[in-house]
Amino acid sequence: MADTPPTSLTAALDIPPSTDQFTTQLPTDIAFGAVSCGGYVACLMAKYAVRYAAQHETMRTQPDLRSALVQFYRPIIASKPAKIQLREVSVGKAWSILHVETSQSGKVAASADLWLSDFSLPGVSLHTGWHFTTRPVDLSRLEVDGDPDWTSYQPAFHWNGFRRAHSYVRNFIPTSWPTEIKFTEQWILPGWDCLPRGSCAMQKDKDKARWTTEMIQFAIDMSLPVQDNFFPQTKPLPMCSVAATLEFAAAQRQARTQGKQNWRELELDGSREPTSEMIHATLSMSTEVKKNLPPGGVRWLYLRSEVKRVVNGRIDLEIVLCDEAMDLVAISQHMAQIIPVAQKWENSRQDAKI
């Protein structure tokens, strides 16, 4: 087990042919503590809807996920079976809406309203002038530590660790930041084909994991939490803050330079146990997909995350996802609540034996 990559995200989204319901065992690898990653659950429900539509007499001409409104009502425990069921809300010629629910122990834990359409249908397109001002980057140099202005961090995977879902992504962030951080930005590579504590298990580029359209909501959920930069930056640093991530990245880079095979292994980065007092729980995420990724997928995606205000634990997040050419792929709005991390971690240790 120690030398085997975790469950592939591609395999975890490989669901059976669609009927109006099915029961599945969620992978314990794609989780925070005992709780399944919300972005993964959102992808699973969307994949189910797209599969169902492909077999429908009317909706089979609507293969594209245009929008998804996902709401989370209670934690989804990865070690327990989940029942996923679907009903048709509206079936139309231009677009259709499906409602999918995920239940555990007889209670609805999450739901998704999914708008399906055909992106190839003609319509009005206008130039808005919107664009990002981003830092220059040569993606060909990032993966080999060849750009001094960027650095990478990927948590180690531990089968019972806290940040297992985060280990599915290798993050690349700038090495210099303003004193007042208003947003986070990162380039991300798939990390589920990596050895648990080391590098990618695939030697040839053609064999390496790639981001596909069905993974968009998971990729969005992997953005570095902006709010960790608003807490006092005292030791120990907030687990997902830029300052902490830069320290973790420096330690991993030194380990790679020293030739260590387990270069991702760190003591206090939260990969085993959380090191922050607070964490955010996503209550809803609304994602609009602007374009599909190529059929064969892509290696690189760009994320930018911003928070407008945090009041009494209530927090908003806006996350923008772009492709390698900085073309807009999706926009996502999240409503979340900041909670004590012990609330999730202790429940994980007591209620789920994973």
BELPE-V531632 format. One record per run of one state. SS is the DSSP state (~ for helix, > for strand, _ for the rest). FROM is the first residue (numbers start at 1). TO is the last residue. Records with the same first field share a line. If there is no record, write none. Layout:
BEGIN
SS=FROM-TO ; FROM-TO
END
This chain:
BEGIN
_=1-8 ; 13-20 ; 26-30 ; 33-34 ; 37-37 ; 55-58 ; 62-63 ; 73-76 ; 78-80 ; 92-94 ; 105-106 ; 118-138 ; 143-149 ; 154-164 ; 175-182 ; 191-193 ; 195-199 ; 201-204 ; 208-210 ; 212-212 ; 222-225 ; 230-241 ; 258-277 ; 290-297 ; 299-300 ; 307-309 ; 312-313 ; 323-327 ; 352-354
~=9-12 ; 38-54 ; 59-61 ; 139-142 ; 165-168 ; 205-207 ; 213-221 ; 226-229 ; 242-257 ; 341-351
>=21-25 ; 31-32 ; 35-36 ; 64-72 ; 77-77 ; 81-91 ; 95-104 ; 107-117 ; 150-153 ; 169-174 ; 183-190 ; 194-194 ; 200-200 ; 211-211 ; 278-289 ; 298-298 ; 301-306 ; 310-311 ; 314-322 ; 328-340
END
